[in-house]
Amino acid sequence: MNLIISLVVGTLFAGAVYLMLRRSVVKLILGLILLSHGAVLLLFLMGDGLIKASPPFVDAVTGVAAPETADPLIQALILTAIVISFGFIAFFLALAYRADQAADSDNLDDMVSTDTL
């Protein structure tokens, strides 16, 4: 199963790079979304992968976690990556909307006319 997730991560990164190299702002945003999803899956895979484990709770009596628990650090990193990518995409969407209003196009070559010296 880890091999399948590795192939999915590689496909997401390849698709993201392909879309980000296009000359359209919409495709650039879609590429950034794919890149963030690929990063989240990569973080997920860097942890323990797909294993059946109990939640990361510590026993109140002994103060020791069970031997087969999920890694809480990977969970925190994934949650942080999701929040940061959501904020970045929201900012980039607002920026793209304003650029579209100024240039009346989503092509990056047409946006050169908005540059002033």
C-alpha positions as CSV (number, residue, x, y, z in Angstrom):
1,M,0.0,0.0,0.0
2,N,2.9,2.3,0.6
3,L,4.1,1.8,-3.0
4,I,0.7,2.9,-4.2
5,I,0.7,6.1,-2.1
6,S,4.3,6.8,-3.2
7,L,3.1,6.6,-6.9
8,V,0.1,8.9,-6.1
9,V,2.5,11.4,-4.4
10,G,4.8,11.4,-7.5
11,T,1.8,11.8,-9.8
12,L,0.5,14.7,-7.8
13,F,3.9,16.4,-7.8
14,A,4.3,15.8,-11.5
15,G,0.9,17.2,-12.3
16,A,1.5,20.2,-10.0
17,V,4.7,21.1,-11.8
18,Y,3.1,20.7,-15.2
19,L,0.2,22.9,-14.2
20,M,2.4,25.5,-12.6
21,L,4.4,25.9,-15.8
22,R,1.4,26.8,-17.8
23,R,0.7,30.5,-18.7
24,S,-2.7,30.7,-17.0
25,V,-3.3,31.9,-13.4
26,V,-6.1,29.4,-12.9
27,K,-3.8,26.5,-13.9
28,L,-1.2,27.9,-11.5
29,I,-3.7,27.9,-8.7
30,L,-4.7,24.3,-9.5
31,G,-1.1,23.3,-9.5
32,L,-0.5,24.8,-6.1
33,I,-3.5,22.9,-4.8
34,L,-2.1,19.7,-6.2
35,L,1.3,20.5,-4.7
36,S,-0.2,21.0,-1.3
37,H,-2.2,17.7,-1.5
38,G,1.0,15.9,-2.5
39,A,2.9,17.4,0.4
40,V,0.2,16.3,2.9
41,L,0.3,12.8,1.5
42,L,4.1,12.8,1.6
43,L,4.0,13.8,5.3
44,F,1.5,11.0,5.9
45,L,3.8,8.5,4.2
46,M,6.8,9.7,6.0
47,G,5.2,8.8,9.3
48,D,4.3,5.1,9.7
49,G,2.5,4.8,6.5
50,L,-0.7,2.8,6.6
51,I,-0.7,0.8,9.8
52,K,-3.4,0.0,12.3
53,A,-2.5,1.7,15.5
54,S,-4.3,3.0,18.5
55,P,-4.8,6.7,19.2
56,P,-1.8,8.4,20.8
57,F,-3.1,8.5,24.3
58,V,-1.0,8.0,27.5
59,D,-2.2,5.7,30.2
60,A,-3.2,7.8,33.2
61,V,-2.0,5.2,35.7
62,T,1.4,4.2,34.3
63,G,2.1,7.4,32.3
64,V,3.3,5.3,29.3
65,A,1.8,5.2,25.8
66,A,0.8,1.9,24.3
67,P,3.5,0.3,22.1
68,E,1.4,0.5,18.9
69,T,0.3,4.1,18.8
70,A,0.1,6.5,16.0
71,D,2.7,9.2,15.8
72,P,1.2,12.5,17.0
73,L,4.0,14.6,15.5
74,I,3.0,13.5,11.9
75,Q,-0.6,14.3,12.7
76,A,0.3,17.8,13.9
77,L,2.5,18.4,10.8
78,I,-0.3,17.3,8.5
79,L,-2.8,19.6,10.2
80,T,-0.3,22.5,10.0
81,A,0.3,21.9,6.3
82,I,-3.4,21.8,5.6
83,V,-4.0,25.1,7.4
84,I,-1.0,26.8,5.8
85,S,-1.9,25.7,2.3
86,F,-5.5,26.8,2.8
87,G,-4.4,30.3,3.8
88,F,-1.9,30.5,1.0
89,I,-4.5,29.4,-1.6
90,A,-7.0,31.9,-0.3
91,F,-4.5,34.7,-0.5
92,F,-3.5,33.6,-4.0
93,L,-7.1,33.5,-5.1
94,A,-7.7,37.1,-3.9
95,L,-4.5,38.2,-5.7
96,A,-5.5,36.4,-8.9
97,Y,-9.0,38.0,-8.7
98,R,-7.5,41.5,-8.4
99,A,-5.0,40.8,-11.2
100,D,-7.9,39.6,-13.4
101,Q,-9.7,42.8,-12.8
102,A,-6.7,44.9,-13.7
103,A,-5.7,43.0,-16.8
104,D,-9.0,41.5,-18.0
105,S,-7.3,38.2,-18.6
106,D,-5.9,35.3,-16.7
107,N,-2.9,34.9,-19.1
108,L,0.4,35.9,-17.5
109,D,1.7,37.4,-20.8
110,D,-1.3,39.9,-20.9
111,M,-0.5,41.1,-17.4
112,V,2.7,42.7,-18.5
113,S,0.7,45.7,-19.6
114,T,-0.1,46.5,-15.9
115,D,3.6,47.0,-15.0
116,T,4.6,50.6,-14.5
117,L,8.0,52.1,-14.0
